[in-house]
Amino acid sequence: MNETFPASEKLKSKILIDILFTEGNSIKQFPIKLLYHPIKNPEITTCKTGVSVPKRNFKKAVDRNYLKRLMREAFRKNKYLVESNLNQKYALMFIFTARKNYEAQEISDCIIKLLNKLKEKETAHENQDH
């Protein structure tokens, strides 16, 4: 099982981020919101993932960076939930919506629930298309 998170899997494309925020769907599982959108480009072979913690909620960069690190780590450990179960590749953005810090275990549980919800939604959607 590949538990790495290389640069090729990070969401960096301005175009892809704009599409994600304008056309993407969302799933909420407090304290994290997941925006996702299928990637149409056949050259992209992995899910592209980004994390965000609003400056409005956490003034100190140290706090924002800590939460982003926890979210990336939780995704890295559990990305197999979407990588192995979905045919389509997605652009994913995890946005931290709460105003207080959470423990690593709580964030990890939340990300697992979000990835499972995404898997259920999209497998149901793929089955409708066929």
N, C-alpha and C positions, 0 to 999 in steps of 0.2 A: 504494500500500500504506500503510495507516494504522498508524503506529508510535507512537501516543500511548498514554498510560495515564491517562485522566482519572478523576476521582473516581467517576463512574458505573460504572466497571469494578472498583473496589476492593471487597473483601469486608468489609463493615462490620456487616451485620445479625447481631445476637446469635442470633436464631432460626436463620438459615441456618448460622452457625458451629456451633451445637449439633447441628443435623441432620448436618452434614458430619462431625463427630467421632464421632457415635453410629452413623450408618448408612452413612457414606462408605466407598468402596473405596480401597485404597492401592497405589501402585507405588513400588518403591525403586530408586534408582540412586545408589549412594554418591557423594558425601556428602549427597544430598538425598532426602527422601521426599515424594511427592506424594499428598495426599488429594484425592479428587474425588467429587462426587455430582451427578447431574442436577438441574437446577432445574425444578420443576413449574410455577411461576408463569408464565403466558403474558405477563404485563406486562413481565417482565425480558427484554431483547433482547440482552444481552451476557453473556459469561462474567464471573463475579465472582471476583477473585483476591486472595489474601493471602499474606504471607510471614511466617515465624517463625524466630527463632534463640533457643534456650533459654538462659535466664540461668544455668542449671546448668553449661552448657558454656563460656560466655563471660561472665565476671564484669563486664567493662567495657562500658558502654553504647556506647562508641565502636566497639568491635569488632563488637558485635551490629548496630549501625546500618550499619556498612560492609558487612557480609555481606548484610543485607537490601537495601541499595541495589544491590549487585551482582546479587542474584537478581531484583529488580524490573526492572532494566535488561535482563538476559538474557531475561526473559519478554516485556518490551515489544518487543524486537527480533524475537522468534520467535513471537509469539502467533498469527500468521497460520497456523501449523501446525494449530491447533485451530479457530480462528475460521472458516476457509474450508472445512475438511474434515468438520466434524461438524454434523449437523442440529440436535441438542439443545444447549442452553446448560448450562454446568456451573459449580458452585462449586468453585474450586481453592484448595488451601492447600499452599504449598511450605514444608517444614520442614527446616532445616539440622541434620543429625544428627552431624556430625563434631566433634571437639574441637580442631581446629587450623584456622588460616586457609588459604584456598585462593586461587589466582590467579583473576582475572576470566575468563580463557579456559577454565579448568577448570570453573568454575561454569556458564558459558555452554554448554559442550559437554554437561554433565550435564542441564541444563534442556531442551536440544534433544532428547536421548535420551528424557527423561521424556515430553515432549510427543508425540514419535513413538510411544512405547509406548501412550500414552493414545489416540492416534488409531487405532492398529491394534486395540487392545482394543475400543474403542467402535464402530468400523465393523464389526467382526466381530459384535459384539453386536446392532447395528442390523440387519445382514443376517439374523441368526437370527430376529429378530422378524417379518420380512416373509415 
